[in-house]
């Protein structure tokens, strides 16, 4: 798979991830934290705001990894 195609697919995955994650986090906060104190809200949104980075990190590392063909071409170019 070419790097351009992987980047496009990864971008679609990341946009979908962020939208779904934001909707889920907001829904959980609305139903579970409605009567909580401000510091509970702050902790929840701080943690949930950073937590989406973990799956995004794996998607981005997959996007940037060269295909086998590209890696072989790069290796042959060095020789």
Backbone torsions as a table, in degrees:
resi	resn	phi	psi	omega
1	UNK	NA	133.6	-177.1
2	UNK	-72.3	158.5	-179.9
3	UNK	-64.3	-36.9	179.2
4	UNK	-63.5	-43.7	179.1
5	UNK	-66.6	-41.4	177.5
6	UNK	-62.5	-38.6	178.3
7	UNK	-65.3	-40.4	179.3
8	UNK	-66.1	-47.0	178.7
9	UNK	-62.9	-42.6	178.4
10	UNK	-62.5	-39.5	177.8
11	UNK	-63.0	-42.7	177.7
12	UNK	-63.1	-41.3	178.3
13	UNK	-63.6	-44.2	-178.9
14	UNK	-64.9	-42.3	178.8
15	UNK	-64.1	-44.4	178.3
16	UNK	-63.1	-42.4	178.5
17	UNK	-59.4	-46.7	-177.7
18	UNK	-65.2	-42.7	-179.5
19	UNK	-64.6	-49.9	-178.9
20	UNK	-64.5	-42.8	-179.4
21	UNK	-62.5	-41.9	179.4
22	UNK	-64.8	-41.7	178.8
23	UNK	-64.8	-42.7	179.7
24	UNK	-66.5	-45.2	-179.2
25	UNK	-63.1	-40.4	179.4
26	UNK	-68.5	-39.4	178.5
27	UNK	-65.0	-44.2	178.0
28	UNK	-61.5	-43.7	-179.8
29	UNK	-64.7	-39.7	-177.8
30	UNK	-67.1	-39.2	-177.0
31	UNK	-88.0	-31.8	-175.5
32	UNK	-98.7	-26.2	-173.5
33	UNK	-112.2	16.3	-173.4
34	UNK	-58.1	-40.9	-176.2
35	UNK	-104.0	14.0	-177.2
36	UNK	-82.7	165.0	178.3
37	UNK	-73.7	166.3	-176.4
38	UNK	-63.7	-34.2	-177.6
39	UNK	-72.5	-27.3	174.4
40	UNK	-68.8	-42.3	176.0
41	UNK	-61.1	-44.7	-179.6
42	UNK	-61.0	-45.6	179.6
43	UNK	-64.9	-43.2	-179.4
44	UNK	-62.7	-50.6	-177.2
45	UNK	-71.1	-29.8	174.2
46	UNK	-65.7	-46.2	179.5
47	UNK	-68.2	-46.5	-179.0
48	UNK	-69.2	-26.7	176.1
49	UNK	-70.0	-26.9	178.0
50	UNK	-94.7	-22.0	-173.4
51	UNK	-68.6	-29.1	-179.1
52	UNK	-69.1	-14.0	-179.1
53	UNK	-67.4	-30.6	-177.1
54	UNK	-61.5	-55.5	177.7
55	UNK	-66.7	-32.1	178.3
56	UNK	-64.0	-35.2	179.4
57	UNK	-61.9	-41.4	178.9
58	UNK	-68.1	-39.4	178.5
59	UNK	-64.7	-44.3	-178.9
60	UNK	-66.5	-40.1	178.4
61	UNK	-65.5	-35.5	175.3
62	UNK	-65.8	-41.3	-179.6
63	UNK	-62.6	-38.8	-173.9
64	UNK	-84.9	-14.4	-180.0
65	UNK	-71.5	125.6	-178.4
66	UNK	-69.8	152.1	177.4
67	UNK	-68.9	166.7	-179.4
68	UNK	-62.3	-38.1	-179.9
69	UNK	-65.2	-44.9	179.4
70	UNK	-66.0	-38.5	179.0
71	UNK	-66.3	-39.7	178.8
72	UNK	-67.5	-40.5	177.7
73	UNK	-63.4	-39.3	179.2
74	UNK	-66.2	-40.1	178.3
75	UNK	-64.8	-41.8	-179.9
76	UNK	-69.0	-31.7	179.7
77	UNK	-68.2	-29.5	179.0
78	UNK	-70.9	-31.0	-176.5
79	UNK	-83.4	NA	NA
